[in-house]
Amino acid sequence: MSRQVTAIVPAYNEEETLAEVLSVLKSTPVIQEILVVSDGSTDGTVEIARSLKLRTIHLRENRGKGTAMAVGVAHTDADVLLFVDGDILNLSGSLLEQLMEPVLAGTSDMNVGIRHRGAFLNAWQRHNGPLLSGIRCLRREIFEAVPESHREGFAIETGLNWACRELGLRTTTTVMYNLKHLVKEKKRGLWRGATARVRMFAAVFGAYLVLSFKRPVLRPARSAAHASDQQPSLYQAELDYINF
């Protein structure tokens, strides 16, 4: 039986790169649904997504990557989730197929795309981490198991890795050659970009420390058929988002 794949694109002011990412997703046959979640964007992000006739959810305020991802999950019944950041460069259909194939074939439960940095660094990241990535494919139950404390901001990256491990499921990696992303310093300017980068790593490291010293409870898994039951009121209020 084929599994439904939904691509969820969390995007905050990604008008420079979003069209390229979405065009590749649209041309990949195995992806049945694409959801763009604008995390309070103030540029042309929403207009670009809508011009490509894609379902677009616009959060009225910037809530962070984890919340944007959770909003996307709450609006799909798919059992396989593909998360792709809106600022990725050089994405291709073949790279997406390489990333999704292990999960769809049942040989992996979460496959994380890692950018090529040379043989040594590739091997180091694969075996020692940290598995921080703007592109990953996973079974829905892994995302659902992430504790609420790790669903905010960039802590979601650590939360997903931890949840997969705690569930006894398999995490694999795929080296994605030529893949790049538009760095924060170029998007926001040197000072603001560098500050955002420091905050990102601080959030990830802080989340790791919390999980190391205090083990939260995994969230109970729910079937895709009852996915709508898990939506917190935050994701249902029209005051918080616009669902195009």
Rosetta silent file (secondary structure, phi, psi, omega in degrees, C-alpha in Angstrom):
SEQUENCE: MSRQVTAIVPAYNEEETLAEVLSVLKSTPVIQEILVVSDGSTDGTVEIARSLKLRTIHLRENRGKGTAMAVGVAHTDADVLLFVDGDILNLSGSLLEQLMEPVLAGTSDMNVGIRHRGAFLNAWQRHNGPLLSGIRCLRREIFEAVPESHREGFAIETGLNWACRELGLRTTTTVMYNLKHLVKEKKRGLWRGATARVRMFAAVFGAYLVLSFKRPVLRPARSAAHASDQQPSLYQAELDYINF
SCORE:     score description
SCORE:     0.000 S_00000001
   1 L     0.000  131.292 -179.937    0.000    0.000    0.000 S_00000001
   2 L   -71.653  149.790 -178.227    1.400    3.388   -0.957 S_00000001
   3 L  -107.346  139.563 -179.352    1.961    5.890    1.832 S_00000001
   4 L   -77.758  130.472  178.865    0.816    9.485    1.633 S_00000001
   5 E  -112.975  125.451  173.013    3.654   11.993    1.707 S_00000001
   6 E  -115.009  128.740  174.221    3.061   15.614    2.640 S_00000001
   7 E   -92.438  128.284  178.861    5.827   18.181    2.267 S_00000001
   8 E  -116.206  123.861 -176.134    5.702   20.933    4.896 S_00000001
   9 E  -115.109   98.690  173.213    7.707   24.087    4.230 S_00000001
  10 E   -76.135  129.585 -173.075    8.162   26.385    7.258 S_00000001
  11 E  -141.448  128.552  175.103    9.162   29.765    5.884 S_00000001
  12 L  -125.508  106.340  179.975   10.005   33.105    7.453 S_00000001
  13 L    52.768   59.730 -177.417   10.731   35.868    4.911 S_00000001
  14 L  -113.357   35.392 -175.641   12.070   33.494    2.244 S_00000001
  15 L   -63.705  -23.146 -178.627   11.018   35.345   -0.913 S_00000001
  16 L   -73.057  -28.904 -171.192   14.521   35.025   -2.417 S_00000001
  17 L  -123.016  -14.167 -169.518   14.593   31.220   -2.415 S_00000001
  18 H   -63.112  -41.978 -176.519   11.060   29.930   -1.861 S_00000001
  19 H   -59.049  -41.507  179.661    9.914   29.719   -5.484 S_00000001
  20 H   -63.257  -45.709  179.900   12.814   27.428   -6.408 S_00000001
  21 H   -61.102  -46.930 -176.629   12.139   25.105   -3.459 S_00000001
  22 H   -68.108  -35.149  179.118    8.410   24.896   -4.149 S_00000001
  23 H   -63.469  -40.830  178.284    8.882   24.297   -7.875 S_00000001
  24 H   -66.409  -42.675  178.919   11.075   21.265   -7.155 S_00000001
  25 H   -61.167  -42.118 -178.781    8.570   19.910   -4.634 S_00000001
  26 H   -65.003  -29.404 -176.834    5.725   20.343   -7.129 S_00000001
  27 L   -89.599    3.439 -179.486    7.639   18.406   -9.791 S_00000001
  28 L   -99.000  108.157 -169.667    8.318   15.413   -7.516 S_00000001
  29 L   -59.530  -33.095 -173.769    5.562   12.848   -8.200 S_00000001
  30 L   -70.200  -17.518  179.424    5.752   10.928   -4.919 S_00000001
  31 L   -85.184  115.258 -177.149    4.742   14.046   -2.937 S_00000001
  32 L   -86.067  -23.841 -173.966    0.950   14.165   -2.818 S_00000001
  33 E  -146.959  142.271  176.501    0.529   17.393   -0.847 S_00000001
  34 E  -127.187  126.038  176.954    2.537   20.552   -0.176 S_00000001
  35 E  -118.142  126.674  175.392    1.813   22.886    2.739 S_00000001
  36 E  -105.127  125.212  178.452    3.604   26.204    3.114 S_00000001
  37 E  -113.284  106.011  177.561    3.533   27.686    6.612 S_00000001
  38 E   -80.733  117.281 -175.357    4.547   31.334    6.655 S_00000001
  39 E   -88.265   64.637  179.592    5.871   32.041   10.132 S_00000001
  40 L    74.102   27.455 -178.002    4.753   35.660   10.346 S_00000001
  41 L   -59.993  144.882  178.520    6.537   36.628    7.116 S_00000001
  42 L  -116.439    4.056  178.455    6.467   40.299    6.161 S_00000001
  43 L  -104.993 -147.320 -176.085    7.884   39.963    2.635 S_00000001
  44 L   -91.663   17.349 -176.862    6.470   38.223   -0.435 S_00000001
  45 H   -55.409  -50.548 -177.522    6.586   34.690    0.980 S_00000001
  46 H   -63.884  -43.861 -177.886    2.809   34.207    1.111 S_00000001
  47 H   -63.159  -38.161  179.067    2.229   35.720   -2.316 S_00000001
  48 H   -65.133  -46.529 -179.548    4.859   33.442   -3.899 S_00000001
  49 H   -62.290  -43.061 -179.230    3.343   30.308   -2.384 S_00000001
  50 H   -69.584  -31.722  179.063   -0.168   31.296   -3.419 S_00000001
  51 H   -65.161  -24.579  177.616    0.960   32.194   -6.944 S_00000001
  52 L   -91.319    8.674  176.618    2.036   28.559   -7.303 S_00000001
  53 L    59.389   42.330  177.551   -1.475   27.532   -6.182 S_00000001
  54 L  -106.600  148.316  176.858   -0.252   25.814   -3.041 S_00000001
  55 E   -64.063  127.087 -172.990   -2.077   25.588    0.235 S_00000001
  56 E  -130.481  130.177  176.790   -0.614   28.320    2.408 S_00000001
  57 E  -115.407  125.050 -177.038   -1.038   28.991    6.119 S_00000001
  58 E  -113.489  112.620  174.297    0.118   32.381    7.365 S_00000001
  59 E   -74.785  132.597 -176.029    0.788   32.836   11.069 S_00000001
  60 L   -69.083  -23.070  178.155    0.017   36.397   12.020 S_00000001
  61 L  -129.330  152.188  175.974    3.053   36.513   14.326 S_00000001
  62 L   -70.672  117.164 -175.426    6.502   34.948   14.135 S_00000001
  63 L  -112.899   -8.134 -179.866    6.290   31.899   16.401 S_00000001
  64 L   102.638  158.232 -173.646    9.447   29.989   15.504 S_00000001
  65 H   -58.910  -45.146 -177.166   10.303   26.996   13.341 S_00000001
  66 H   -60.119  -43.065  179.585    8.900   24.326   15.657 S_00000001
  67 H   -66.565  -41.758  178.257    5.490   25.948   15.873 S_00000001
  68 H   -60.243  -41.614  177.540    5.347   26.459   12.109 S_00000001
  69 H   -64.346  -42.827 -179.155    6.126   22.777   11.598 S_00000001
  70 H   -64.329  -37.279  177.327    3.502   21.737   14.147 S_00000001
  71 H   -62.261  -43.042  178.173    0.866   23.877   12.436 S_00000001
  72 H   -61.359  -44.932  179.813    1.643   22.123    9.164 S_00000001
  73 H   -61.731  -38.541 -178.844    1.378   18.679   10.749 S_00000001
  74 H   -67.220  -13.585 -177.681   -1.938   19.617   12.339 S_00000001
  75 L  -111.454   20.970  174.792   -3.345   20.372    8.895 S_00000001
  76 L  -142.774  152.409  176.390   -2.531   17.094    7.158 S_00000001
  77 L  -101.406    5.579 -174.657   -3.464   13.444    7.623 S_00000001
  78 L   -61.762  145.503  177.628   -0.323   12.125    5.912 S_00000001
  79 L   -94.124   -8.568  173.921    1.570    9.303    7.604 S_00000001
  80 E  -125.157  127.752 -176.765    4.908   10.374    6.091 S_00000001
  81 E  -113.168  134.100  175.640    6.142   13.934    6.589 S_00000001
  82 E  -117.571  113.351  178.811    8.789   15.694    4.546 S_00000001
  83 E   -99.447  126.827 -179.637   10.110   18.905    6.108 S_00000001
  84 E  -134.507  120.953  177.461   11.977   21.255    3.794 S_00000001
  85 L   -65.976  150.379 -177.299   13.209   24.697    4.820 S_00000001
  86 L   -79.033   -3.764 -176.608   12.288   27.538    2.490 S_00000001
  87 L  -109.779   18.868 -179.291   15.874   28.814    2.179 S_00000001
  88 E   -78.018  142.716  178.539   17.455   25.722    0.619 S_00000001
  89 E  -116.229  149.788  176.441   19.471   26.144   -2.584 S_00000001
  90 L    66.128   26.468  175.993   20.218   23.617   -5.346 S_00000001
  91 L   -70.441  146.982  178.693   17.416   21.269   -4.333 S_00000001
  92 L  -141.898  161.552  178.130   16.473   18.658   -6.941 S_00000001
  93 H   -62.829  -36.641  179.803   13.918   15.923   -7.409 S_00000001
  94 H   -65.758  -38.235  176.985   16.627   13.253   -7.303 S_00000001
  95 H   -65.021  -41.208  178.570   17.862   14.507   -3.919 S_00000001
  96 H   -63.598  -41.291  179.733   14.308   14.426   -2.563 S_00000001
  97 H   -64.939  -39.396  176.394   13.794   10.889   -3.833 S_00000001
  98 H   -62.114  -37.723 -178.705   17.042    9.757   -2.189 S_00000001
  99 H   -70.554  -42.237 -175.235   15.874   11.288    1.077 S_00000001
 100 H   -80.392  -28.560 -171.276   12.372    9.782    1.023 S_00000001
 101 H   -54.341  -46.464 -178.885   13.187    6.331   -0.364 S_00000001
 102 H   -61.270  -37.763 -179.876   14.442    4.709    2.883 S_00000001
 103 H   -71.191  -43.711 -179.986   11.344    5.806    4.819 S_00000001
 104 H   -67.779  -30.295  179.389    8.935    4.793    2.058 S_00000001
 105 H   -82.777  -10.136  179.047   10.723    1.451    1.661 S_00000001
 106 L    83.684   13.114  178.319   10.513    0.765    5.396 S_00000001
 107 L   -95.138   -6.149  177.380   14.267    0.607    5.971 S_00000001
 108 L  -146.952  153.071  176.454   14.304    3.836    7.987 S_00000001
 109 L  -104.727  -26.818  173.117   11.843    5.670   10.213 S_00000001
 110 E  -145.972  120.862  178.952   13.496    9.082    9.966 S_00000001
 111 E  -114.177  122.664 -174.885   16.035    9.987    7.305 S_00000001
 112 E  -105.305  128.290  176.835   17.918   13.248    7.791 S_00000001
 113 E   -81.890  126.092  177.103   19.557   15.063    4.899 S_00000001
 114 E  -118.357  138.371 -178.611   23.058   16.288    5.701 S_00000001
 115 E   -74.028  144.522 -179.668   25.020   18.613    3.444 S_00000001
 116 L   -68.089  122.481  178.191   28.270   17.348    1.968 S_00000001
 117 L  -128.055   17.266 -175.520   31.242   18.741    3.899 S_00000001
 118 L   106.097  154.775 -173.193   33.879   16.186    2.949 S_00000001
 119 H   -58.143  -44.352 -176.814   34.221   12.487    3.788 S_00000001
 120 H   -64.799  -50.069 -177.637   35.552   12.986    7.331 S_00000001
 121 H   -68.277  -33.837  175.832   32.954   15.536    8.424 S_00000001
 122 H   -59.907  -47.361 -179.420   30.151   13.577    6.735 S_00000001
 123 H   -65.754  -39.550  179.524   31.103   10.460    8.700 S_00000001
 124 H   -62.186  -47.146 -179.269   31.509   12.454   11.919 S_00000001
 125 H   -65.823  -38.197 -178.660   28.063   14.024   11.650 S_00000001
 126 H   -62.473  -39.078 -173.886   26.454   10.721   10.703 S_00000001
 127 H   -97.949  -24.867 -174.302   27.822    8.932   13.762 S_00000001
 128 H  -119.361  -12.856 -179.157   28.236   11.711   16.326 S_00000001
 129 L    77.245 -166.318   -4.381   25.788   14.412   15.294 S_00000001
 130 L   -76.161  142.645  178.802   24.411   16.862   15.814 S_00000001
 131 L   -87.181   76.971  176.973   21.728   15.946   13.259 S_00000001
 132 L  -105.952  125.059 -173.153   20.509   19.469   12.586 S_00000001
 133 L  -153.930  149.178  175.691   19.027   19.834    9.149 S_00000001
 134 L   -89.691    7.187 -178.412   16.645   21.881    7.075 S_00000001
 135 E  -151.499  120.957  178.366   15.428   18.760    5.291 S_00000001
 136 E  -155.530  152.842  179.026   14.270   15.447    6.719 S_00000001
 137 E  -121.996  135.618 -174.826   11.653   12.747    6.050 S_00000001
 138 E  -154.905  160.236  172.994    9.973   10.846    8.873 S_00000001
 139 E   -72.419  144.397 -174.087    7.031    8.829   10.015 S_00000001
 140 H   -57.022  -38.930 -174.521    4.278   10.935   11.509 S_00000001
 141 H   -62.134  -23.318  177.471    4.351    9.223   14.910 S_00000001
 142 H   -67.873  -46.831  179.157    7.856   10.557   15.545 S_00000001
 143 H   -62.946  -42.246 -177.833    6.729   14.158   15.287 S_00000001
 144 H   -62.510  -26.769 -177.160    3.652   13.451   17.392 S_00000001
 145 H   -81.251  -13.581 -177.799    5.842   11.997   20.157 S_00000001
 146 L   -63.553  127.006  179.805    7.970   15.148   20.576 S_00000001
 147 L   -60.431  151.210  179.473    7.245   16.709   23.991 S_00000001
 148 H   -55.774  -34.354 -178.164    5.573   20.118   24.010 S_00000001
 149 H   -64.082  -18.721 -177.481    8.697   21.569   25.632 S_00000001
 150 H  -117.031   24.778  177.040   10.676   20.747   22.489 S_00000001
 151 L  -105.146    8.538 -177.709    8.200   21.884   19.859 S_00000001
 152 L  -108.839  139.977  175.011    9.213   25.530   19.988 S_00000001
 153 L    56.693 -144.962 -178.196   11.809   27.248   17.844 S_00000001
 154 L   -81.568   -3.010  175.248   14.890   25.288   16.853 S_00000001
 155 H   -62.657  -19.884  179.546   14.489   22.949   19.827 S_00000001
 156 H   -59.922  -32.092  179.732   12.331   20.874   17.482 S_00000001
 157 H   -61.415  -48.670  177.687   15.505   19.581   15.809 S_00000001
 158 H   -66.194  -39.289 -178.796   16.745   18.054   19.065 S_00000001
 159 H   -61.504  -41.596  179.420   13.230   16.944   19.955 S_00000001
 160 H   -65.433  -43.727  179.262   12.789   14.938   16.756 S_00000001
 161 H   -62.218  -42.632 -178.592   16.130   13.160   17.165 S_00000001
 162 H   -66.950  -45.131 -177.804   15.334   12.342   20.793 S_00000001
 163 H   -62.129  -42.382  179.574   11.787   11.143   20.110 S_00000001
 164 H   -61.244  -43.192  179.964   12.918    8.802   17.346 S_00000001
 165 H   -66.793  -43.832 -178.651   15.543    7.287   19.628 S_00000001
 166 H   -65.824  -30.298  178.182   13.168    6.966   22.599 S_00000001
 167 L   -78.220   -6.650 -178.946   10.587    5.206   20.430 S_00000001
 168 L    74.888   25.132 -178.492   13.212    2.653   19.433 S_00000001
 169 L   -98.922  169.932 -171.702   12.932    3.669   15.787 S_00000001
 170 L   -96.527  128.428  172.924   15.649    3.974   13.176 S_00000001
 171 E  -108.504  129.150  176.335   17.389    7.217   12.247 S_00000001
 172 E  -127.252  171.855  178.481   19.462    7.286    9.072 S_00000001
 173 E  -132.647  152.328  172.850   21.177   10.010    7.077 S_00000001
 174 E  -128.149  124.578  176.647   21.607   10.808    3.400 S_00000001
 175 E   -74.450  125.728 -176.089   24.467   13.010    2.222 S_00000001
 176 E  -108.959   95.593 -175.733   22.990   15.618   -0.111 S_00000001
 177 L   -67.974  140.815  177.833   25.698   16.732   -2.505 S_00000001
 178 L    72.691   -4.018  179.329   25.643   20.323   -3.804 S_00000001
 179 L   -73.063  135.385  177.613   22.834   21.259   -1.420 S_00000001
 180 E  -137.041  175.162  172.271   23.250   24.690    0.177 S_00000001
 181 E  -143.892  155.471  179.611   21.139   27.198    2.022 S_00000001
 182 L   -75.477  113.297 -173.059   20.965   30.950    2.167 S_00000001
 183 L   -68.587  154.972 -176.192   22.798   31.783    5.371 S_00000001
 184 H   -60.624  -34.975 -178.255   21.235   34.047    7.967 S_00000001
 185 H   -64.291  -31.543  177.623   23.959   36.653    7.598 S_00000001
 186 H   -79.360  -32.384 -178.655   23.006   37.168    3.941 S_00000001
 187 H   -76.333  -38.560 -170.267   19.284   37.216    4.637 S_00000001
 188 H  -115.383   -2.345 -173.674   19.300   39.529    7.634 S_00000001
 189 L    95.729  158.535 -172.072   22.612   41.355    7.484 S_00000001
 190 H   -58.548  -52.941 -174.086   25.832   40.478    9.302 S_00000001
 191 H   -68.977  -50.118 -179.262   24.911   41.521   12.856 S_00000001
 192 H   -65.738  -37.119  178.893   21.286   40.367   12.901 S_00000001
 193 H   -66.558  -43.948  179.273   22.154   37.184   11.056 S_00000001
 194 H   -63.839  -39.854  177.860   25.011   36.322   13.399 S_00000001
 195 H   -62.438  -42.576  178.549   22.775   37.010   16.400 S_00000001
 196 H   -63.936  -37.105  179.341   20.076   34.729   14.974 S_00000001
 197 H   -65.355  -43.807  178.456   22.663   32.006   14.401 S_00000001
 198 H   -61.582  -42.828  178.910   23.889   32.198   18.000 S_00000001
 199 H   -63.433  -37.666  179.059   20.317   32.009   19.255 S_00000001
 200 H   -62.274  -50.503 -179.073   19.649   28.982   17.066 S_00000001
 201 H   -66.674  -33.050  177.451   22.612   27.021   18.402 S_00000001
 202 H   -65.092  -40.941  179.206   21.809   28.120   21.957 S_00000001
 203 H   -64.412  -43.429 -179.403   18.246   26.802   21.582 S_00000001
 204 H   -65.546  -46.007 -178.835   19.458   23.484   20.186 S_00000001
 205 H   -67.007  -40.542  177.800   22.147   23.048   22.854 S_00000001
 206 H   -61.837  -40.502  178.199   19.760   24.092   25.622 S_00000001
 207 H   -63.732  -38.881  178.543   17.199   21.558   24.408 S_00000001
 208 H   -63.694  -42.483  179.739   19.884   18.869   24.421 S_00000001
 209 H   -63.237  -41.437  179.314   20.862   19.687   28.010 S_00000001
 210 H   -60.291  -44.668 -179.250   17.249   19.514   29.158 S_00000001
 211 H   -68.766  -26.361 -179.380   16.833   16.079   27.599 S_00000001
 212 H   -74.548  -34.258 -174.192   20.115   14.915   29.130 S_00000001
 213 H  -107.154  -19.293 -179.696   19.190   15.802   32.706 S_00000001
 214 L  -142.401  108.889 -175.464   15.399   15.641   32.734 S_00000001
 215 L   -84.121  109.786  177.828   13.608   13.109   30.577 S_00000001
 216 L   -73.210  170.806  179.722   10.183   14.431   29.540 S_00000001
 217 L   -88.900  135.008  175.464    7.301   12.139   28.722 S_00000001
 218 L   -64.318  141.094  174.622    6.735   11.191   25.108 S_00000001
 219 L   -71.520  142.560  178.502    3.463   12.448   23.719 S_00000001
 220 L   -66.533  139.031  179.060    0.997    9.645   22.919 S_00000001
 221 L   -75.751  147.857  175.550    0.787    8.772   19.239 S_00000001
 222 L  -126.819  150.924  179.804   -2.465    9.236   17.375 S_00000001
 223 L   -71.705  155.585  178.851   -3.535    7.735   14.111 S_00000001
 224 H   -60.158  -30.134 -178.862   -3.555    9.888   11.008 S_00000001
 225 H   -64.423  -24.296  179.794   -7.306    9.383   10.839 S_00000001
 226 H  -112.225   25.248 -176.981   -7.625   11.313   14.086 S_00000001
 227 H   -58.198  -37.595 -176.757   -4.937   13.891   13.332 S_00000001
 228 H   -65.857  -21.208 -179.579   -7.369   16.781   13.643 S_00000001
 229 H   -68.383  -21.629 -174.749   -8.091   15.760   17.234 S_00000001
 230 H   -88.490   -3.017 -175.678   -4.560   16.737   18.263 S_00000001
 231 L   -70.790  118.352  173.743   -4.761   20.351   17.165 S_00000001
 232 L   -65.026  160.477 -179.303   -4.353   22.673   20.126 S_00000001
 233 H   -59.484  -25.709  178.608   -6.672   25.649   20.239 S_00000001
 234 H   -55.716  -37.549 -174.746   -3.668   27.757   19.178 S_00000001
 235 H   -89.855   -1.898 -177.919   -3.855   26.210   15.713 S_00000001
 236 L  -104.799  -19.799 -174.334   -7.621   26.517   15.388 S_00000001
 237 L   -79.883  124.028  178.801   -8.124   30.187   16.133 S_00000001
 238 L   -64.469  -15.958  177.417   -8.477   32.348   13.056 S_00000001
 239 L   -71.135  -22.125 -175.550   -7.003   35.179   15.101 S_00000001
 240 L   -94.524  -25.574 -179.365   -3.658   33.350   15.072 S_00000001
 241 E  -152.626  163.343  175.059   -3.403   32.378   11.427 S_00000001
 242 E  -115.598  123.905 -178.436   -4.909   32.741    7.976 S_00000001
 243 E  -103.203  101.421 -177.987   -5.572   29.469    6.145 S_00000001
 244 L   -81.353    0.000    0.000   -5.552   30.160    2.396 S_00000001
